[in-house]
Amino acid sequence: MMEEVHEEAPGLSVHGHSVKVTEVLKEGDGLTFLIVSQKLSGTGEYHVYRTYEDFEWLQQHLFTQEGVPGIQGVIFPPLPAKAQVNASAKVVKQLGFLALEELQPYCAALETFLHQVAAHSILSKNKDLESFLTSCEPPGQQRVRKTIFNRLSQAVEEMRKESHKDVDEFFQTKRDVNLALTSGTKNAVEKFLDVVLTEQKIAVACGHFAASMHLCVESEDDPDKAAFSKICVKLSDVFESMKKNMTNVAKNDINTLGLGLDLESRYQEAEKEMLFRRTCKLLELETARKNAEKAKPVKKATLEEVKKAAETEFDHICDVAKQEIEHFQGDRVQILQKALVDWCEKQLHTARESADQYNQHLQAFREL
């Protein structure tokens, strides 16, 4: 949804915007995804198979890069939750739109994740991204550790840090706005998902009604019964068209505005996590300053060095965070704008097709 800017990463041997998740394979209870990307040389493509655990491995290596100033100020592209074969109701609810349409929206979300990483000025330089996209060998399978980047706002201590007053008005405002937008966007996703699920139920009901109309068809020679049978057949055709129309309407909702809202919601959470990481570093800095002020002469020099290191790290994080927020705000407008435009265009096209079909049905009834 956010692939408008196609900047090739210095270390990548593929076109970042060409990456496609073209197929999902079901193997037992697990899923494997086929990733295809075009070589920069133009001589062919890379085809690699990756599991969700491989995606987690890549995300973990992006999180834990060392020697990258301000890395904790990055708004990391959000990886969707894990999809499963025969997923439980809880998992389906967690995935929302991504669990529908035979997981095609889920593949699109993974594809967008890779596009975002490949287009990012910092993350795209990670050598593990190159191997993830090009190597036939699976990535390292070490257990993914739960770090500060995972589900940040659940613990009581983290809740205390989240409410800590910021020393920078810019970031305090962003935290307040993000809190409201995160809740509002999540609510919008849930409400729109309810609309789509209702549309799908209506489509199924129309299909059942269309099939049931054929039960009224009789093959007797009675003219009245023959006329009634013709009406039943025509009505069945009408309801079959209604089923097709409602199915297409729901599919359009999922693949345009549904995916747009889902990505917006997950990115709001990603921004929230970045702001929380910065708040944690702010608390560390404040503690370092207090320790340096209260230090005894024998420890003064050491604690001053700790304070300076904390200040330098915090400044780097703030610089990166401000750039990320500015970039994120621009992208967010593009995401929703494109999603809304695509949604309107596809629904208008579907409405015109349906209107033509209904006109044909009306003409057929007039000719009875």
C-alpha positions in Angstrom: 0.0 0.0 0.0 3.0 2.3 0.5 5.2 1.4 -2.5 5.0 4.7 -4.3 8.6 5.6 -3.6 10.9 3.1 -5.2 14.4 3.6 -3.7 16.8 0.8 -4.2 18.8 -0.1 -1.1 22.6 0.1 -1.5 23.2 -3.5 -0.5 20.3 -5.2 -2.2 20.8 -7.2 -5.4 17.0 -7.1 -6.1 14.5 -4.4 -6.9 12.8 -3.8 -3.6 9.5 -2.8 -5.1 9.5 -6.0 -7.2 9.2 -8.4 -4.3 6.1 -10.5 -4.5 4.6 -13.1 -2.2 3.0 -15.1 -5.0 1.8 -18.3 -3.3 1.0 -19.8 0.1 1.5 -23.5 0.7 -0.1 -25.4 3.5 2.1 -28.0 5.0 0.5 -29.8 7.9 -0.4 -27.1 10.4 2.1 -24.6 9.0 2.2 -22.2 6.1 5.1 -21.6 3.7 5.2 -18.5 1.4 6.9 -18.3 -2.0 8.7 -15.0 -2.4 9.8 -13.8 -5.9 12.0 -10.8 -6.6 13.6 -9.4 -9.7 17.4 -9.2 -9.9 18.9 -5.8 -10.3 21.0 -7.2 -13.2 17.7 -7.9 -15.1 18.8 -11.4 -15.8 16.2 -13.3 -13.9 14.4 -13.7 -10.5 15.0 -15.1 -7.1 12.5 -17.7 -5.8 12.7 -18.5 -2.1 10.4 -20.2 0.3 9.9 -18.7 3.8 7.8 -19.7 6.8 6.4 -17.2 9.3 9.2 -18.0 11.7 11.6 -16.9 9.0 9.8 -13.5 8.9 10.1 -13.3 12.6 13.8 -14.1 12.3 14.2 -11.1 9.9 12.2 -8.8 12.1 14.3 -9.8 15.2 17.5 -9.0 13.3 16.2 -5.7 12.3 15.2 -4.9 15.9 18.6 -5.9 17.3 21.1 -4.3 15.0 24.2 -3.1 16.7 26.3 0.0 15.8 23.3 1.8 14.2 22.9 5.2 15.9 19.3 6.0 16.8 18.0 2.5 15.7 15.4 2.6 18.6 13.9 5.7 17.0 12.8 3.8 13.9 9.1 3.0 13.3 9.6 -0.6 12.3 7.4 -1.9 9.5 4.8 -4.0 11.3 4.7 -7.7 10.7 1.2 -9.2 10.9 0.3 -11.8 13.5 0.9 -15.4 12.6 -1.6 -17.1 10.4 -2.5 -20.7 10.9 -4.1 -23.6 9.0 -7.6 -24.1 10.5 -7.1 -21.1 12.7 -9.1 -20.7 15.9 -11.7 -18.0 16.2 -9.3 -16.1 18.4 -6.6 -16.1 15.7 -9.1 -15.1 13.0 -10.3 -12.2 15.2 -6.7 -11.1 15.7 -5.9 -11.2 12.0 -9.2 -9.6 10.9 -9.2 -8.8 7.2 -6.0 -10.8 6.7 -7.7 -14.1 7.6 -10.2 -13.8 4.8 -10.2 -14.7 1.0 -8.0 -17.8 1.4 -5.2 -15.7 3.0 -4.6 -13.6 -0.1 -4.8 -10.4 1.9 -2.3 -12.0 4.4 0.1 -12.5 1.5 -0.4 -8.9 0.5 0.4 -7.8 4.1 3.6 -9.8 4.1 4.5 -8.3 0.7 4.0 -4.8 2.0 6.1 -5.6 5.0 9.0 -6.6 2.8 8.5 -3.5 0.5 8.6 -1.2 3.6 11.8 -2.8 4.9 13.5 -2.7 1.5 12.6 0.9 1.0 13.7 2.1 4.4 16.9 4.1 4.5 18.3 2.4 7.6 16.7 -1.1 7.7 17.4 -1.9 4.0 21.2 -1.8 4.7 20.9 -4.9 7.0 22.7 -7.8 5.3 20.1 -10.3 6.6 17.5 -8.7 4.4 19.6 -9.6 1.3 20.0 -13.3 2.4 16.3 -13.4 3.3 15.2 -12.4 -0.2 17.9 -14.3 -2.3 19.2 -17.3 -0.4 17.6 -20.7 -1.0 18.8 -21.7 2.4 16.4 -21.0 5.3 17.5 -18.2 7.7 18.8 -19.1 11.2 16.2 -20.9 13.2 17.3 -19.7 16.7 14.5 -19.0 19.0 13.1 -15.5 18.7 13.6 -13.7 22.0 10.8 -11.5 23.3 12.5 -8.1 23.7 11.4 -4.6 24.5 10.0 -4.5 21.0 7.4 -7.2 21.7 4.0 -6.2 23.2 5.4 -3.3 25.0 2.5 -1.9 26.9 1.3 -4.9 28.8 3.4 -4.9 32.0 2.6 -2.7 34.9 6.1 -1.2 34.9 5.7 -0.4 31.2 2.4 1.3 31.9 4.1 3.5 34.4 6.7 4.5 31.9 4.1 5.2 29.2 2.5 7.8 31.5 5.8 9.6 32.2 5.7 13.3 31.3 7.9 14.1 28.3 10.5 16.9 28.5 9.9 17.6 24.8 6.5 19.1 23.9 6.8 17.7 20.3 7.0 14.1 21.5 4.5 14.6 24.2 2.0 15.8 21.6 2.8 12.9 19.3 2.3 10.5 22.2 -1.1 12.0 23.0 -2.2 12.0 19.3 -1.0 8.5 18.8 -2.9 7.2 21.8 -6.2 8.6 20.3 -5.4 7.5 16.8 -4.4 3.9 17.8 -7.8 3.4 19.6 -9.8 5.1 16.9 -8.2 3.2 14.0 -8.6 -0.1 15.8 -12.2 0.6 16.3 -12.6 1.6 12.6 -11.0 -1.7 11.6 -13.4 -3.7 13.8 -16.5 -1.9 12.5 -15.5 -2.2 8.9 -14.7 -5.9 9.4 -18.3 -6.3 10.8 -19.6 -4.7 7.6 -17.6 -7.1 5.4 -18.6 -10.2 7.4 -22.3 -9.1 7.1 -21.9 -8.7 3.3 -20.5 -12.2 3.1 -23.4 -13.6 5.1 -25.9 -11.8 2.8 -24.1 -13.3 -0.2 -24.4 -16.8 1.2 -28.1 -16.2 2.0 -28.7 -15.1 -1.5 -27.0 -18.2 -2.8 -29.2 -20.4 -0.6 -32.4 -18.6 -1.7 -31.4 -18.9 -5.4 -30.9 -22.7 -5.0 -34.2 -23.0 -3.1 -36.2 -21.4 -5.9 -35.4 -24.4 -8.1 -37.3 -26.6 -5.6 -40.4 -24.8 -6.8 -39.9 -25.7 -10.5 -42.2 -28.4 -11.8 -42.2 -30.2 -15.2 -45.9 -30.7 -15.5 -47.9 -29.6 -18.6 -50.2 -27.3 -16.5 -49.8 -23.8 -18.1 -50.1 -22.0 -14.7 -47.5 -24.2 -13.1 -45.2 -23.9 -16.2 -45.5 -20.1 -15.9 -44.8 -20.2 -12.2 -41.8 -22.4 -12.8 -40.4 -19.9 -15.3 -40.8 -17.1 -12.7 -39.0 -19.2 -10.1 -36.1 -19.8 -12.5 -35.8 -16.1 -13.3 -36.0 -15.2 -9.6 -33.2 -17.7 -9.0 -31.1 -16.0 -11.6 -31.8 -12.6 -9.9 -30.7 -13.9 -6.5 -27.6 -15.5 -8.0 -26.7 -12.1 -9.5 -27.3 -10.6 -6.0 -24.9 -13.2 -4.5 -22.3 -12.4 -7.1 -22.7 -8.7 -6.5 -22.4 -8.9 -2.7 -19.4 -11.2 -3.0 -17.6 -8.7 -5.2 -18.6 -5.8 -2.9 -17.1 -7.7 0.1 -14.0 -8.6 -1.8 -13.5 -5.0 -2.9 -13.9 -3.9 0.7 -11.2 -6.3 1.9 -8.6 -5.7 -0.8 -8.8 -1.9 -0.7 -10.1 0.0 2.4 -9.9 -3.1 4.6 -6.2 -3.6 3.9 -5.6 0.1 4.1 -7.2 0.4 7.6 -5.4 -2.8 8.8 -2.0 -1.5 7.8 -2.8 1.9 9.3 -3.8 0.3 12.6 -0.7 -1.8 12.7 1.5 1.2 11.9 -0.1 3.2 14.7 0.9 0.4 17.1 4.4 0.5 15.6 4.7 4.2 16.2 3.4 3.7 19.7 6.1 1.2 20.4 8.8 3.6 19.0 7.6 6.4 21.2 7.6 4.1 24.2 11.2 3.0 23.5 12.2 6.7 23.4 10.3 7.3 26.8 12.3 4.4 28.3 15.5 5.9 27.1 14.4 9.3 28.5 13.9 7.7 32.0 17.4 6.1 31.7 18.9 9.5 30.9 17.1 11.1 33.8 18.4 8.4 36.1 21.9 8.8 34.7 21.8 12.5 35.3 20.6 12.1 38.9 23.3 9.5 39.6 26.0 11.8 38.2 24.7 14.7 40.4 24.7 12.7 43.6 27.9 10.8 42.8 30.8 10.7 45.3 34.1 12.1 44.0 35.5 8.6 43.5 32.7 7.6 41.1 32.0 11.1 39.6 34.1 10.7 36.5 32.7 7.3 35.6 29.0 8.4 36.1 29.7 11.5 34.1 30.8 9.3 31.2 27.7 7.2 31.6 25.6 10.3 31.5 27.3 11.6 28.4 26.8 8.3 26.6 23.1 8.3 27.6 22.7 11.8 26.3 24.4 11.0 23.0 22.3 7.9 22.5 19.1 9.7 23.4 19.9 12.6 21.0 20.4 10.1 18.2 17.1 8.4 19.0 15.3 11.7 19.0 16.8 12.8 15.7 15.8 9.5 14.0 12.4 9.5 15.6 11.5 13.0 14.3 12.5 12.0 10.8 10.5 8.8 11.1 7.4 10.6 12.3 7.5 13.1 9.5 7.9 10.4 6.9 5.3 8.2 8.6 2.7 11.1 8.6 3.2 11.6 4.8 2.9 7.9 4.1 -0.2 7.5 6.2 -2.0 10.1 4.1 -0.9 8.3 0.9 -2.0 4.9 2.3 -5.5 6.0 3.2 -5.9 8.2 0.1 -5.0 5.3 -2.2 -7.2 2.9 -0.2 -10.2 5.2 -0.4 -9.7 6.0 -4.1 -9.2 2.3 -5.0 -12.3 1.4 -2.9 -14.5 3.9 -4.7 -13.3 3.0 -8.1 -13.8 -0.8 -7.6 -17.2 -0.4 -5.9 -18.3 1.9 -8.7 -17.2 -0.6 -11.3 -19.0 -3.4 -9.5 -22.2 -1.2 -9.2 -22.2 -0.6 -12.9 -21.8 -4.3 -13.7 -24.6 -5.1 -11.3 -26.9 -2.5 -12.8 -26.4 -3.9 -16.2 -27.2 -7.4 -14.9 -30.4 -6.2 -13.2 -31.5 -4.4 -16.3 -31.1 -7.7 -18.2 -33.2 -9.5 -15.5 -35.8 -6.8 -15.7 -36.0 -7.2 -19.5 -36.3 -10.9 -19.1 -39.3 -10.6 -16.7 -41.0 -8.2 -19.1 -40.7 -10.8 -21.9 -42.4 -13.5 -19.8 
